Amino acid sequence: MMQELTPKEIVSKLDRHIVGQDEAKRAVAIAIRNRWRRMMLPKNVRDEIIPKNILMIGPTGVGKTEIARRLAKITDSPFVKVEATKFTEIGYVGRDVEQIIRDLLDSAINMLKKKKYSEVREKAYEVAKQRVLDVLVGENASDETRSVFAKKMESAEFCRTVIEIDLPEQQQLPFAQIDIPGGQLGMMNIGELIGKGFNSKESKLRKVTIVEALDILTNDEAENMMDKRSMISEAIQLTENSGIVFIDEIDKICSNSSSHSRGEVSREGVQRDLLPLVEGTAVSTKHGVVHTDFILFVASGAFHTAKPSDLLPELQGRFPIRVKLNSLTKQDFIKILTEPEMNLLEQAKYLLSTENVKLKFTDEAVEEIANIATTINEEVENIGARRLHTIIWQILDDISFNADSMQNEEIVISKDDVCNKVKLNNIDNNIARFIL
């Protein structure tokens, strides 16, 4: 599934959704292209080339997560995001970090399921249609009768007819985690231990509309048509060669040299447990073993109170590519509001268009929104582009609430409207912190 995209093409696609941060975009684009280059090499050479993991450094809300998420979508790569602080919570167990890879494999399986479902859906629908016809007219009905009812099933009104039909129910016992000598974690299917009957599909007589029955049966038939073993094998390969893991807030697990509190020990412990995943190890999952040697890891953090050098030296060495993301300026906010394909203003326009309300923002209004976001970020707390969500919500609060009674109206948001809704000059910082 790896696409042959050049670094320029990747950056161009990222530019359609994310403003600025060119250095970070270039870094991830090169990393993805290097993956494709590696796959073109002979196996003996390919196995020697490990990915150059990336550490993004920058304040919150500047696009770190969005770059990684969009990158995965553009390249059809399995993707999982995890916050490093999750592993410092009470009850943390070191091996829990391996759940990251299990989640990544699940992501790959879901991707392949969607792809293969689209390939067999048409055929599965025809089989499901025949099963519904069996209920409507009986299995022994003439071809002419079945043809008449098949045409009726194309009618939206007829499809709302309620029928009683056997529909599949999945009764599957969960996989249990077991300790294997040597400290590794294994997965065991309880159903396989005590009989296949616990892991089989059973049907139940249910009353549903024809369209609901067709939907359920189409999914069931499509799943039966998929070669699950080959799909799992393909998903493991996809995870190992194309997976992207985004570790956010990695600066929060740094052991700051200025303090040696009790919490610092667990933070360093999390780093040590992440290290094998990033270096390359074998993780046991319910679907098989996944090797992490060639998975691309992208870590990020604001690093306000800590420095990248506060990470364990071994972990630092596994993130050789460092990129700095800049804080957003007023001009950046204006671009964020107007340039991306589905920017915040476009989203608001589409939502209100469902009520036949036309929404428009003047250029002065857009500039004022950007100005307010910049001011609040500087004087209260810098949360980056997320500040725009709060401001726009305030501006559109009354309109969104009363939109059902404003049909066929055209509403133009001016600079004065923005100022009246967000009375920045009349509130102190404490209130601004609460409101915005």
Beta strands, then each sheet from edge to edge (+ up, - down):
strand 1: 54-57
strand 2: 79-83
strand 3: 162-170
strand 4: 175-180
strand 5: 184-189
strand 6: 201-209
strand 7: 244-248
strand 8: 282-285
strand 9: 288-291
strand 10: 296-301
strand 11: 321-324
strand 12: 358-361
strand 13: 410-413
sheet 1: 2+ 7+ 10+ 1+ 11+
sheet 2: 3+ 6-
sheet 3: 4+ 5-
sheet 4: 8+ 9-
sheet 5: 12+ 13+
end
